[in-house]
Amino acid sequence: MTGTRLRSDVKAELAGGRQLAFEIQRKPLDFKDWDRRHGGYQNGGVRDL
């Protein structure tokens, strides 16, 4: 999603520039919210866990 700013709980950058984002949720996300967040990371080239 263009313009979506996401801030993960923990972010790691691996050798070669690969980025990982770790998110911890206290309560379940509905699909719409999960899809928005996952899509935002994916579009930014970040693997979310």
C-alpha positions in Angstrom: 0.0 0.0 0.0 1.5 3.2 -1.0 1.7 5.8 1.8 1.1 3.2 4.5 3.6 3.7 7.4 4.2 0.7 9.5 6.3 0.3 12.6 7.0 -3.2 13.7 7.7 -4.3 17.3 11.1 -5.6 16.3 12.9 -5.0 13.0 16.0 -6.9 11.7 18.2 -6.4 8.7 20.1 -9.4 7.5 23.3 -9.5 5.5 22.5 -8.7 1.9 19.9 -6.1 3.0 17.0 -8.5 3.6 14.6 -7.0 6.2 12.4 -8.8 8.7 9.6 -7.3 10.8 8.3 -9.0 13.9 4.9 -8.1 15.3 3.3 -9.3 18.5 -0.4 -8.8 19.0 -2.2 -8.9 22.3 -5.5 -9.6 20.6 -6.5 -11.2 17.2 -6.6 -8.9 14.2 -9.5 -9.2 11.8 -8.6 -10.2 8.3 -8.9 -6.6 6.9 -6.4 -5.2 9.4 -4.0 -8.2 8.9 -4.2 -7.9 5.2 -3.5 -4.1 5.2 -0.4 -4.6 7.5 0.9 -7.6 5.6 0.4 -5.9 2.2 2.2 -2.8 3.5 5.2 -4.8 4.5 5.2 -6.9 1.4 5.0 -3.8 -0.9 8.0 -2.4 1.1 10.1 -5.5 0.5 9.9 -6.5 4.1 9.1 -10.1 5.3 6.7 -9.9 8.2 6.5 -12.5 11.0 
